[in-house]
C-alpha cells in the first residue's frame, strides 16, 4: 500500500487509543476471507460495503409497521436503520466505544428483513417449517445476505452484532460474550436457521453489538407511536400515564429518556444497563404497543390475504425452479416470459457454490425475503392466478 495511504490508515487507527478498554478496536477485526489491505480500517470498510450493497438499496420500500397506507411521513425500513445508527452512535460515543463498528452493525441489521415487516417474516418462517428446511429469522437472513448472497467479506464482529440484534427481546442488562470466537459465531448462525427459537439465545461478542441491540428498540418504540397516531390507530392520550410519567409521551422524549438512562447506568461497565424504573416502563410500553399498534386492525387488516400470497408465490416459484437447470446460465431474450425474467436474473447472479449447495426451497425463501413490498405484489400479480394489488386495503 502506498506510503501516504498507510499513514492515513495509521492516523485513523491511532485515534482508537482513546477508546474504552471494553471497546472492540479495529486491530481486533476478524475477516472470514483474506483480502488485500487498503487505507480503511476494517469496520469502516464494512460500512462502505453495506451501504453500497443491493440489499441496502431495497430498504427503501420495505414496511416498518404500516403497509398499504399512502402517507409520506410513515416510517419505512430505510429510515428505521438510520435512526438505529444515530441512536447507537450517540450511546457509543458517550461510552467511548467504536462508532465504526456500531454504525456497520446498525446499517446492516435489518438487511434480511422481508417485505411487509414482521408479518412477512412470520409467513416465511411458517413456510420453512412446513417444507422441513428449518426456520426463518430476519437477523440471521441479514447475515446470510451480506455473507452468502452478496459475498461482501464483512467482519465477523459486524456480522455477529447483526445476528445478535434481536430487537423484539428486551432486557435490563445486555452482557457481551467477549470470549466468543469466529467458530462459535458460525455455529450460532447455523443454529438460528436450524434450531427453533435459538435466535433468542444469541449473545453479541462485542459491547458495540449490545448497544445496537437496545438501540433498535429505542428507535422503533416511540416512532411507531407517532406513525400510529398519524394513521389514526391510536391517540396520544391513549398511552397510560404510568408509562408516560417515566418515559414521556412523544418519540423525542422517549428517545431522550432512554438514551440518557443507558449512558448514565453503563459508564465504565462491561455491559449495557437500564435503570429498574426505566426498564419496567419500557417493558410496559412494549406490551402496550403490541396490543394497541402491532395487533391493531390498521396493521393486520390484510394479513389473511398476505399469508395466502406468500404461500402461493412460494409454490409458483417452486414449480418454475423445479423445471429448469439453473446450474447452467439461463438466457434472457425477447422470448422469455416477462413474469419469469427477474426470477431468472436472481439465479443468474448467484455463484455456482450457492446454487449447488442450497436447497431449492431455501433459494426461493432467499428470493422472496429480499423483495420490496411493491416488487412482491408485482410478482404476485404475475404468478398468482386472479390476484390484483388493488384488492388490498
C-alpha positions in Angstrom: 0.0 0.0 0.0 1.3 3.5 -0.9 3.2 5.2 2.0 0.7 8.1 2.1 -2.3 5.8 2.4 -0.5 3.8 5.1 0.0 7.0 7.1 -3.7 7.9 6.7 -4.7 4.5 8.0 -2.3 4.7 10.9 -3.8 8.1 11.8 -7.3 6.5 11.8 -6.2 3.6 14.0 -4.2 5.9 16.4 -7.4 7.7 17.3 -8.8 4.4 18.7 -6.2 4.6 21.5 -8.7 6.9 23.3 -11.5 4.3 23.2 -12.7 2.4 26.3 -10.8 -0.7 27.3 -14.1 -2.6 26.7 -14.4 -1.3 23.1 -13.7 -3.5 20.1 -10.8 -1.8 18.3 -10.2 -2.2 14.6 -7.0 -4.2 15.1 -9.1 -7.0 16.6 -11.3 -7.2 13.4 -11.8 -10.8 12.2 -12.3 -11.5 8.5 -13.8 -14.7 7.1 -11.7 -14.3 3.9 -8.2 -12.9 3.3 -8.1 -9.8 1.1 -5.7 -7.0 0.1 -5.3 -4.2 2.6 -6.3 -0.6 1.9 -6.4 2.7 3.8 -9.7 2.0 5.6 -9.9 0.2 8.9 -12.0 -3.0 8.6 -15.1 -1.8 10.4 -15.1 1.4 8.4 -14.8 -0.7 5.3 -17.8 -2.7 6.4 -20.0 0.4 6.4 -19.0 1.2 2.8 -19.8 -2.3 1.7 -23.1 -2.4 3.4 -24.4 0.9 2.1 -23.3 0.0 -1.4 -25.0 -3.4 -1.3 -28.1 -4.3 -3.3 -29.8 -5.4 -0.1 -29.3 -1.9 1.4 -30.9 -0.3 -1.7 -34.0 -2.4 -1.2 -34.6 -0.9 2.3 -36.3 2.0 0.6 -39.6 0.1 0.0 -39.9 -2.3 2.9 -42.6 -2.0 5.6 -41.7 -1.0 9.1 -45.1 -1.4 10.7 -47.9 0.0 8.5 -48.4 -1.2 4.9 -50.8 0.0 2.2 -51.1 3.5 3.7 -50.4 6.4 1.4 -48.6 8.8 3.6 -45.1 10.1 3.0 -44.5 10.6 6.7 -44.8 6.9 7.7 -41.6 5.2 8.7 -40.1 2.7 6.2 -37.3 0.3 6.9 -34.6 2.6 5.4 -35.4 5.3 7.9 -35.5 2.9 10.8 -32.0 1.6 10.3 -30.7 5.2 10.0 -32.4 6.0 13.3 -30.9 3.0 15.0 -27.4 4.0 13.7 -27.8 7.6 15.0 -29.1 6.5 18.4 -26.4 3.8 18.8 -23.6 6.1 17.8 -24.8 8.6 20.4 -24.6 6.0 23.1 -21.4 4.6 21.7 -19.7 8.0 21.6 -20.8 8.7 25.2 -19.4 5.3 26.4 -16.2 5.7 24.3 -16.9 2.7 22.1 -16.1 2.0 18.4 -18.5 4.1 16.4 -17.5 2.5 13.1 -18.4 -1.0 14.3 -21.7 0.4 15.8 -22.7 2.0 12.5 -21.9 -1.0 10.4 -24.0 -3.3 12.6 -26.8 -0.8 12.7 -27.0 -0.2 9.0 -26.9 -3.9 8.2 -29.1 -5.2 11.0 -32.4 -5.4 9.0 -31.0 -6.0 5.5 -32.5 -9.5 5.5 -36.0 -8.3 6.5 -38.9 -9.5 4.4 -41.5 -7.5 2.5 -44.3 -6.4 4.9 -42.1 -6.5 8.0 -42.6 -9.0 10.8 -45.8 -10.2 9.2 -43.9 -11.3 6.2 -41.2 -12.8 8.4 -43.8 -15.0 10.2 -45.2 -16.3 6.9 -41.8 -17.2 5.6 -40.9 -18.9 8.9 -44.2 -20.9 8.6 -43.3 -22.0 5.1 -39.8 -23.1 6.2 -41.3 -25.2 8.9 -43.9 -26.6 6.6 -41.2 -27.5 4.0 -38.9 -29.0 6.6 -36.0 -26.7 5.8 -35.5 -25.1 9.3 -36.6 -21.7 10.3 -36.6 -18.1 9.1 -35.3 -15.2 11.3 -34.6 -11.8 9.7 -31.5 -11.3 11.8 -29.9 -14.5 10.5 -31.1 -13.7 7.0 -29.4 -10.3 7.2 -26.1 -12.1 7.8 -26.9 -14.5 5.0 -27.5 -11.7 2.6 -24.2 -10.0 3.3 -22.1 -13.2 3.7 -23.5 -15.7 1.2 -25.8 -13.9 -1.3 -23.6 -10.8 -1.9 -20.3 -12.2 -0.7 -19.1 -8.9 0.8 -16.5 -10.3 3.3 -17.9 -8.3 6.2 -16.0 -8.7 9.5 -17.2 -11.4 12.0 -17.8 -8.7 14.7 -20.2 -6.8 12.4 -22.0 -10.0 11.3 -22.2 -11.2 14.9 -23.7 -7.9 16.0 -26.3 -8.2 13.3 -27.1 -11.8 14.2 -27.5 -10.9 17.9 -29.5 -7.7 17.4 -32.9 -9.3 18.1 -34.9 -6.1 18.9 -38.0 -8.0 19.9 -36.4 -9.2 23.2 -36.0 -6.6 25.9 -33.5 -7.0 28.8 -32.4 -4.6 31.5 -28.8 -5.7 31.2 -27.0 -6.7 27.9 -23.8 -8.6 28.5 -21.5 -9.4 25.6 -19.6 -12.7 25.3 -16.1 -11.2 25.0 -14.6 -14.7 24.6 -16.8 -15.7 21.6 -14.8 -17.0 18.6 -15.3 -17.0 14.8 -16.2 -20.6 15.0 -18.8 -20.0 17.7 -20.3 -17.2 15.6 -20.6 -19.6 12.6 -22.2 -22.3 14.9 -24.7 -19.7 16.2 -25.6 -18.7 12.7 -26.2 -22.3 11.7 -28.3 -22.9 14.8 -30.6 -19.9 14.3 -31.6 -21.5 10.9 -32.0 -25.0 12.3 -32.9 -24.9 16.0 -36.3 -23.4 16.9 -36.1 -20.2 19.0 -32.3 -20.4 19.1 -32.2 -16.7 18.0 -33.3 -15.7 21.5 -30.1 -17.3 22.9 -27.5 -15.5 20.8 -25.3 -13.0 22.6 -23.1 -10.4 20.9 -19.3 -10.8 21.1 -18.9 -7.0 21.5 -20.3 -4.2 23.6 -21.0 -2.4 20.4 -23.3 -5.2 19.4 -25.1 -4.8 22.7 -25.5 -1.1 22.1 -27.2 -1.7 18.7 -29.5 -4.3 20.1 -31.0 -1.9 22.7 -30.9 1.0 20.2 -33.1 -1.0 17.8 -35.9 -0.9 20.4 -35.3 2.7 21.2 -35.5 3.6 17.6 -38.9 1.9 16.9 -40.8 2.1 20.2 -41.7 5.8 20.1 -41.5 6.2 16.4 -44.2 3.5 15.9 -46.4 5.5 18.3 -46.0 8.6 16.1 -46.8 6.6 13.0 -49.9 5.0 14.7 -51.2 8.5 15.6 -50.7 9.7 12.0 -52.7 6.8 10.6 -55.4 7.0 13.3 -54.7 3.7 15.1 -54.3 5.4 18.5 -54.5 8.8 20.1 -51.6 10.2 22.2 -53.9 10.4 25.2 -54.4 6.6 25.0 -50.9 5.9 26.3 -51.2 5.0 30.0 -49.9 7.7 32.5 -47.9 5.1 34.4 -45.7 4.8 31.3 -45.6 8.4 30.1 -44.7 9.6 33.6 -41.4 7.8 33.3 -40.7 7.8 29.6 -42.7 10.7 28.2 -45.4 10.6 25.5 -43.6 11.7 22.4 -40.9 9.9 20.4 -38.5 12.7 21.1 -38.9 12.5 24.8 -38.9 8.7 24.9 -35.6 8.5 22.9 -34.1 11.2 25.1 -35.1 9.4 28.3 -33.9 6.0 27.2 -30.5 7.2 25.8 -29.6 9.2 28.8 -30.6 6.4 31.2 -28.4 3.9 29.3 -25.4 6.3 29.2 -25.7 7.1 32.9 -26.1 3.5 34.0 -23.5 2.0 31.7 -20.4 4.2 32.4 -17.2 2.2 32.8 -19.1 -1.1 32.7 -18.6 -4.3 30.7 -22.3 -4.3 29.9 -25.2 -2.1 28.8 -27.7 -1.4 31.6 -31.1 0.3 32.1 -32.3 1.5 35.5 -35.0 -0.5 37.1 -37.7 2.2 36.7 -37.0 2.9 33.1 -36.6 -0.8 32.1 -40.0 -1.6 33.7 -41.7 1.4 32.0 -40.1 0.4 28.6 -41.4 -3.2 29.1 -44.9 -1.9 29.8 -44.7 0.3 26.7 -43.6 -2.6 24.5 -46.5 -4.7 25.7 -48.9 -1.7 25.2 -47.6 -1.1 21.6 -48.0 -4.8 20.8 -51.7 -4.8 21.8 -52.7 -1.4 20.5 -50.5 -0.9 17.4 -48.9 -4.2 16.1 -52.1 -6.2 16.6 -54.5 -3.4 15.6 -56.8 -3.6 12.6 -54.8 -0.9 10.8 -51.8 -3.2 10.9 -53.4 -6.6 10.4 -56.3 -5.9 8.0 -54.6 -7.6 5.1 -52.9 -10.4 7.0 -55.1 -13.3 5.7 -54.6 -12.2 2.1 -50.9 -11.7 2.5 -50.5 -15.2 4.1 -52.1 -16.7 1.1 -50.0 -14.7 -1.3 -46.7 -15.7 0.4 -47.7 -19.4 0.2 -49.0 -19.2 -3.4 -45.9 -17.3 -4.6 -43.6 -19.8 -3.0 -45.5 -22.6 -4.7 -45.4 -20.9 -8.0 -41.7 -20.3 -7.8 -41.1 -23.9 -6.7 -42.9 -25.2 -9.8 -40.7 -23.0 -12.0 -37.4 -23.8 -10.4 -38.1 -27.5 -10.5 -38.5 -27.4 -14.3 -35.2 -25.7 -15.2 -31.5 -26.5 -14.9 -30.4 -23.4 -13.0 -26.8 -24.6 -12.8 -26.5 -23.5 -16.4 -26.8 -19.8 -17.1 -30.3 -19.1 -18.1 -30.5 -16.9 -21.2 -32.9 -14.0 -21.2 -34.2 -12.9 -24.5 -37.3 -11.4 -26.1 -39.0 -14.8 -26.0 -38.6 -15.2 -22.2 -41.8 -15.0 -20.2 -41.8 -11.5 -18.7 -43.1 -12.8 -15.4 -40.1 -15.1 -15.0 -37.4 -12.7 -16.1 -36.3 -11.2 -12.8 -36.5 -14.6 -11.1 -34.1 -15.9 -13.6 -31.9 -12.9 -13.1 -31.7 -13.8 -9.4 -30.4 -17.3 -10.2 -28.0 -16.0 -12.8 -26.4 -13.6 -10.3 -25.5 -16.3 -7.8 -22.3 -18.3 -7.5 -22.1 -21.9 -8.6 -21.2 -22.7 -4.9 -24.5 -21.2 -3.8 -26.6 -22.9 -6.5 -25.0 -26.3 -5.9 -25.2 -26.2 -2.1 -28.5 -24.5 -1.4 -31.8 -26.4 -1.3 -34.3 -25.2 -4.0 -36.8 -24.2 -1.3 -34.2 -22.2 0.6 -33.3 -20.4 -2.7 -36.9 -19.4 -3.0 -37.0 -18.2 0.6 -33.9 -16.1 -0.1 -35.5 -14.6 -3.2 -38.8 -13.7 -1.5 -37.2 -12.3 1.6 -35.1 -9.9 -0.5 -38.1 -8.4 -2.3 -39.6 -5.0 -1.6 -43.3 -4.6 -0.8 -44.1 -3.3 -4.3 -42.0 -5.9 -6.1 -43.6 -8.7 -4.1 -47.1 -7.5 -5.1 -46.0 -7.2 -8.7 -44.6 -10.8 -8.6 -47.9 -12.0 -7.1 -49.9 -10.3 -9.9 -47.6 -12.1 -12.4 -47.6 -15.5 -10.7 -50.7 -15.9 -8.5 -53.8 -16.5 -10.6 -56.6 -13.9 -10.2 -54.6 -11.6 -7.8 -54.5 -7.8 -8.4 -52.8 -5.5 -5.9 -55.8 -3.2 -5.9 -57.7 -5.9 -4.0 -55.8 -4.9 -0.8 -57.0 -2.2 1.5 
